[in-house]
Amino acid sequence: MPKFIIQSQEFDITMNDIEENMRNIEPQKRPRNMYMVAINGKFFPIKQPIIAVTGLSMIEVTMLDAYLIMEKLGYCIQFQR
């Protein structure tokens, strides 16, 4: 099981954890989300799934944390302007 460190805390996160947690959540509508990831047929800002799985706040999860975790789990990250 992949282990990730965010804000000096260790989390076990799998693709299944992400997909289960995001199943009934709607994507955040934010005008400046440049990095998106497709989960269960919906596009989410890359920080949203990490926040949902870990319980951390938006300010505790950096864009880089989210990008590296989602990439390592095998998600294709899309850049949008």
DSSP file (Angstrom, degrees, kcal/mol; ACC not computed):
  #  RESIDUE AA STRUCTURE BP1 BP2  ACC     N-H-->O    O-->H-N    N-H-->O    O-->H-N    TCO  KAPPA ALPHA  PHI   PSI    X-CA   Y-CA   Z-CA
    1    1 A M              0   0    0      0, 0.0     2,-0.1     0, 0.0    13,-0.1   0.000 360.0 360.0 360.0 128.6    0.0    0.0    0.0
    2    2 A P        -     0   0    0      0, 0.0    11,-1.5     0, 0.0     2,-0.4  -0.382 360.0-154.8 -65.3 135.4    1.5    3.4   -1.0
    3    3 A K  E     -A   12   0A   0      9,-0.2     2,-0.4    -2,-0.1     9,-0.2  -0.925  10.9-172.0-112.3 137.4    2.4    5.6    1.9
    4    4 A F  E     -A   11   0A   0      7,-3.0     7,-3.1    -2,-0.4     2,-0.5  -0.968  16.1-141.3-130.4 144.8    2.6    9.4    1.5
    5    5 A I  E     +A   10   0A   0     -2,-0.4     2,-0.4     5,-0.2     5,-0.2  -0.927  24.5 169.0-107.6 123.3    3.8   12.1    3.9
    6    6 A I  E >  S-A    9   0A   0      3,-2.6     3,-1.8    -2,-0.5    55,-0.1  -0.993  74.1 -11.4-133.0 126.0    1.9   15.4    4.0
    7    7 A Q  T 3  S-     0   0    0     -2,-0.4    -1,-0.1     1,-0.3     3,-0.1   0.895 128.4 -56.7  52.1  44.4    2.5   18.0    6.7
    8    8 A S  T 3  S+     0   0    0      1,-0.2     2,-0.4    -3,-0.0    -1,-0.3   0.615 115.4 116.6  63.9  15.5    4.7   15.4    8.6
    9    9 A Q  E <   -A    6   0A   0     -3,-1.8    -3,-2.6     2,-0.0     2,-0.4  -0.920  61.6-133.3-113.0 140.8    1.8   13.0    8.8
   10   10 A E  E     -A    5   0A   0     -2,-0.4     2,-0.4    -5,-0.2    -5,-0.2  -0.787  24.1-175.1 -96.1 133.8    1.9    9.6    7.1
   11   11 A F  E     -A    4   0A   0     -7,-3.1    -7,-3.0    -2,-0.4     2,-0.7  -0.986  22.4-144.7-128.8 137.2   -1.1    8.5    5.0
   12   12 A D  E     +A    3   0A   0     -2,-0.4     2,-0.4    -9,-0.2    -9,-0.2  -0.908  33.4 172.7 -95.4 113.7   -1.9    5.2    3.3
   13   13 A I        -     0   0    0    -11,-1.5     2,-0.3    -2,-0.7    -2,-0.1  -0.988   9.9-179.5-129.4 130.9   -3.7    6.2    0.1
   14   14 A T     >  -     0   0    0     -2,-0.4     4,-2.0   -13,-0.1     5,-0.1  -0.802  42.9-109.7-120.2 166.5   -4.8    3.9   -2.8
   15   15 A M  H  > S+     0   0    0     -2,-0.3     4,-2.7     1,-0.2     5,-0.2   0.884 121.6  55.4 -60.2 -38.3   -6.6    4.6   -6.0
   16   16 A N  H  > S+     0   0    0      2,-0.2     4,-2.6     1,-0.2     5,-0.2   0.897 104.6  52.8 -62.5 -40.7   -9.5    2.6   -4.6
   17   17 A D  H  > S+     0   0    0      2,-0.2     4,-2.4     1,-0.2    -1,-0.2   0.928 111.2  47.3 -58.6 -45.4   -9.6    5.0   -1.5
   18   18 A I  H  X S+     0   0    0     -4,-2.0     4,-2.0     1,-0.2    -2,-0.2   0.956 113.6  46.3 -61.3 -51.5   -9.7    8.0   -3.8
   19   19 A E  H  X S+     0   0    0     -4,-2.7     4,-0.6     1,-0.2    -2,-0.2   0.879 114.1  47.8 -63.6 -39.2  -12.5    6.6   -6.0
   20   20 A E  H >< S+     0   0    0     -4,-2.6     3,-0.7     1,-0.2     4,-0.3   0.924 113.3  47.5 -66.4 -44.3  -14.6    5.5   -3.0
   21   21 A N  H 3< S+     0   0    0     -4,-2.4     3,-0.3    -5,-0.2    -2,-0.2   0.816 115.3  45.1 -67.2 -30.2  -14.3    8.8   -1.3
   22   22 A M  H >< S+     0   0    0     -4,-2.0     3,-1.3    -5,-0.2    -1,-0.2   0.480  83.5  99.5 -93.2  -2.3  -15.1   10.8   -4.4
   23   23 A R  T << S+     0   0    0     -3,-0.7    -1,-0.2    -4,-0.6    -2,-0.1   0.872  96.5  24.1 -54.0 -45.3  -18.1    8.7   -5.5
   24   24 A N  T 3  S+     0   0    0     -4,-0.3     2,-0.4    -3,-0.3    -1,-0.3   0.109 102.4 102.5-110.8  20.8  -20.8   11.0   -4.1
   25   25 A I    <   -     0   0    0     -3,-1.3     3,-0.0     3,-0.0    -3,-0.0  -0.871  63.0-138.1-107.5 137.4  -18.9   14.3   -4.1
   26   26 A E        -     0   0    0     -2,-0.4     3,-0.1     1,-0.1    -2,-0.1  -0.684  32.3 -98.7 -89.7 146.1  -19.3   17.0   -6.7
   27   27 A P        -     0   0    0      0, 0.0     2,-0.2     0, 0.0    17,-0.1  -0.334  39.7-109.5 -62.0 141.4  -16.2   18.8   -8.1
   28   28 A Q        -     0   0    0     17,-0.1     2,-0.9     1,-0.1    20,-0.1  -0.523  24.9-135.9 -69.1 136.7  -15.4   22.1   -6.6
   29   29 A K        +     0   0    0     -2,-0.2    -1,-0.1    -3,-0.1    15,-0.0  -0.839  40.2 156.3 -97.5 102.2  -16.1   25.0   -9.0
   30   30 A R    >   -     0   0    0     -2,-0.9     3,-1.2     1,-0.1    -2,-0.0  -0.994  41.9-138.6-129.1 133.3  -13.1   27.3   -8.7
   31   31 A P  T 3  S+     0   0    0      0, 0.0    -1,-0.1     0, 0.0    -2,-0.0   0.699  97.9  46.9 -65.9 -19.5  -12.1   29.7  -11.5
   32   32 A R  T 3   +     0   0    0      2,-0.0     2,-1.0     0, 0.0     0, 0.0   0.081  68.5 132.0-115.6  25.7   -8.4   29.1  -11.2
   33   33 A N    <   +     0   0    0     -3,-1.2     3,-0.1     1,-0.2    -3,-0.0  -0.668  21.8 168.3 -77.4 107.8   -8.1   25.3  -11.0
   34   34 A M        +     0   0    0     -2,-1.0    46,-3.6     1,-0.2     2,-0.6   0.741  60.4  57.8 -93.5 -24.8   -5.4   24.6  -13.6
   35   35 A Y  E     +B   79   0B   0     44,-0.2    11,-2.0    46,-0.1     2,-0.3  -0.933  67.1 174.0-113.9 121.2   -4.7   20.9  -12.7
   36   36 A M  E     -BC  78  45B   0     42,-2.8    42,-3.1    -2,-0.6     2,-0.4  -0.860  14.9-160.2-125.1 156.3   -7.6   18.5  -12.9
   37   37 A V  E     -BC  77  44B   0      7,-2.4     7,-2.9    -2,-0.3     2,-0.5  -0.999  20.1-125.9-138.3 139.1   -8.0   14.8  -12.6
   38   38 A A  E     + C   0  43B   0     38,-0.6     2,-0.4    -2,-0.4     5,-0.2  -0.740  33.5 169.0 -87.8 125.4  -10.8   12.5  -13.8
   39   39 A I  E >   - C   0  42B   0      3,-3.0     3,-1.9    -2,-0.5    -2,-0.1  -0.988  70.0 -13.6-137.2 125.2  -12.3   10.3  -11.1
   40   40 A N  T 3  S-     0   0    0     -2,-0.4     3,-0.1     1,-0.3    -1,-0.1   0.834 129.4 -52.9  52.6  36.3  -15.5    8.3  -11.7
   41   41 A G  T 3  S+     0   0    0      1,-0.2     2,-0.3     0, 0.0    -1,-0.3   0.534 119.3 101.3  81.2   6.7  -16.3   10.2  -14.8
   42   42 A K  E <   -C   39   0B   0     -3,-1.9    -3,-3.0    -5,-0.0     2,-0.6  -0.916  69.4-125.4-122.5 150.6  -16.0   13.7  -13.2
   43   43 A F  E     -C   38   0B   0     -2,-0.3    -5,-0.2    -5,-0.2    -7,-0.0  -0.855  31.5-177.2 -98.9 123.7  -13.1   16.2  -13.3
   44   44 A F  E     -C   37   0B   0     -7,-2.9    -7,-2.4    -2,-0.6     2,-0.1  -0.874  35.9-103.3-116.3 148.0  -11.8   17.4   -9.9
   45   45 A P  E >   -C   36   0B   0      0, 0.0     3,-1.2     0, 0.0    -9,-0.2  -0.498  43.7-116.1 -60.1 141.4   -9.2   19.9   -8.9
   46   46 A I  T 3> S+     0   0    0    -11,-2.0     4,-0.6     1,-0.3   -10,-0.1   0.734 111.2  54.8 -63.0 -22.8   -6.2   17.7   -7.9
   47   47 A K  H 3> S+     0   0    0    -12,-0.2     4,-2.4     1,-0.2    -1,-0.3   0.809  92.7  72.7 -76.8 -28.6   -6.3   18.8   -4.3
   48   48 A Q  H <> S+     0   0    0     -3,-1.2     4,-2.3     1,-0.2    -2,-0.2   0.894  96.5  46.1 -59.0 -46.6   -9.9   17.9   -3.7
   49   49 A P  H  > S+     0   0    0      0, 0.0     4,-2.1     0, 0.0    -1,-0.2   0.886 113.0  50.6 -64.1 -36.1   -9.5   14.1   -3.6
   50   50 A I  H  X S+     0   0    0     -4,-0.6     4,-2.4     2,-0.2     6,-0.4   0.911 111.1  48.3 -67.3 -41.3   -6.5   14.3   -1.3
   51   51 A I  H  X S+     0   0    0     -4,-2.4     4,-2.2     1,-0.2    -1,-0.2   0.906 111.7  50.6 -63.0 -42.3   -8.4   16.6    1.1
   52   52 A A  H  < S+     0   0    0     -4,-2.3    -2,-0.2    -5,-0.2    -1,-0.2   0.882 115.3  41.7 -64.3 -39.3  -11.3   14.2    1.0
   53   53 A V  H  < S+     0   0    0     -4,-2.1    -2,-0.2    -5,-0.2    -1,-0.2   0.866 123.6  34.9 -78.2 -37.6   -9.2   11.1    1.7
   54   54 A T  H  < S-     0   0    0     -4,-2.4    -2,-0.2    -5,-0.2    -3,-0.2   0.759  92.9-131.8 -91.6 -26.1   -6.9   12.6    4.4
   55   55 A G     <  +     0   0    0     -4,-2.2    -4,-0.1    -5,-0.3    -3,-0.1   0.515  59.7 139.7  81.9   4.6   -9.3   15.0    6.2
   56   56 A L        -     0   0    0     -6,-0.4    -1,-0.3    -5,-0.2     2,-0.1  -0.348  56.0-104.9 -74.3 162.3   -6.6   17.7    5.9
   57   57 A S    >>  -     0   0    0      1,-0.1     4,-1.1    -3,-0.1     3,-0.7  -0.402  29.1-106.1 -84.4 166.1   -7.6   21.3    5.1
   58   58 A M  T 34 S+     0   0    0      1,-0.2     3,-0.2     2,-0.2    -1,-0.1   0.841 121.0  52.7 -60.5 -33.9   -7.1   22.9    1.7
   59   59 A I  T 34 S+     0   0    0      1,-0.2    -1,-0.2     3,-0.0    -3,-0.0   0.765 104.1  56.2 -75.7 -24.4   -4.3   25.0    3.1
   60   60 A E  T <4 S+     0   0    0     -3,-0.7     2,-0.6     1,-0.1    -1,-0.2   0.742  98.7  67.5 -79.0 -23.3   -2.4   21.9    4.5
   61   61 A V  S  < S-     0   0    0     -4,-1.1     2,-0.1    -3,-0.2    -1,-0.1  -0.874  76.1-152.0-102.1 118.8   -2.3   20.2    1.1
   62   62 A T     >  -     0   0    0     -2,-0.6     4,-2.3     1,-0.1     5,-0.2  -0.457  26.0-115.6 -84.1 161.8   -0.1   21.9   -1.4
   63   63 A M  H  > S+     0   0    0      1,-0.2     4,-2.7     2,-0.2     5,-0.2   0.885 119.0  52.8 -60.5 -38.8   -0.6   21.6   -5.2
   64   64 A L  H  > S+     0   0    0      2,-0.2     4,-2.6     1,-0.2     5,-0.3   0.915 106.7  51.5 -65.6 -43.3    2.7   19.8   -5.4
   65   65 A D  H  > S+     0   0    0      1,-0.2     4,-2.4     2,-0.2     5,-0.2   0.964 114.3  43.7 -54.0 -52.7    1.7   17.2   -2.7
   66   66 A A  H  X S+     0   0    0     -4,-2.3     4,-2.7     1,-0.2     5,-0.3   0.906 113.1  51.3 -62.2 -43.8   -1.6   16.5   -4.6
   67   67 A Y  H  X S+     0   0    0     -4,-2.7     4,-2.4     1,-0.2    -1,-0.2   0.936 112.6  44.7 -60.1 -48.6    0.1   16.4   -8.0
   68   68 A L  H  X S+     0   0    0     -4,-2.6     4,-2.4     2,-0.2    -1,-0.2   0.888 115.3  47.6 -66.6 -39.7    2.8   13.9   -6.9
   69   69 A I  H  X S+     0   0    0     -4,-2.4     4,-2.0    -5,-0.3    -2,-0.2   0.952 114.1  45.5 -66.5 -49.1    0.3   11.7   -5.1
   70   70 A M  H  <>S+     0   0    0     -4,-2.7     5,-2.5    -5,-0.2     4,-0.5   0.897 114.9  48.6 -62.8 -39.7   -2.2   11.6   -7.9
   71   71 A E  H ><5S+     0   0    0     -4,-2.4     3,-1.2    -5,-0.3    -1,-0.2   0.922 110.7  50.1 -64.7 -44.6    0.6   10.9  -10.4
   72   72 A K  H 3<5S+     0   0    0     -4,-2.4    -1,-0.2     1,-0.3    -2,-0.2   0.826 106.8  55.7 -65.1 -31.4    2.1    8.1   -8.3
   73   73 A L  T 3<5S-     0   0    0     -4,-2.0    -1,-0.3    -5,-0.2    -2,-0.2   0.595 125.0-103.3 -76.8 -10.3   -1.3    6.5   -8.0
   74   74 A G  T < 5 +     0   0    0     -3,-1.2     2,-0.2    -4,-0.5    -3,-0.2   0.564  69.9 145.6 103.3   9.7   -1.6    6.4  -11.8
   75   75 A Y      < -     0   0    0     -5,-2.5     2,-0.7    -6,-0.2    -1,-0.3  -0.545  49.0-126.5 -80.5 146.8   -4.0    9.2  -12.5
   76   76 A C        -     0   0    0     -2,-0.2   -38,-0.6   -38,-0.2     2,-0.4  -0.842  25.4-149.7 -91.5 116.6   -3.5   11.3  -15.6
   77   77 A I  E     -B   37   0B   0     -2,-0.7     2,-0.4   -40,-0.1   -40,-0.2  -0.747   8.0-153.3 -93.1 131.7   -3.4   15.0  -14.6
   78   78 A Q  E     -B   36   0B   0    -42,-3.1   -42,-2.8    -2,-0.4     2,-0.5  -0.874   6.4-140.9-109.4 136.2   -4.7   17.5  -17.1
   79   79 A F  E     -B   35   0B   0     -2,-0.4     2,-0.4   -44,-0.2   -44,-0.2  -0.819  24.6-178.2 -93.3 127.6   -3.6   21.1  -17.3
   80   80 A Q              0   0    0    -46,-3.6    -2,-0.0    -2,-0.5     0, 0.0  -0.974 360.0 360.0-128.1 142.6   -6.4   23.6  -18.0
   81   81 A R              0   0    0     -2,-0.4   -47,-0.1   -46,-0.0    -1,-0.1   0.394 360.0 360.0-102.7 360.0   -6.3   27.3  -18.5
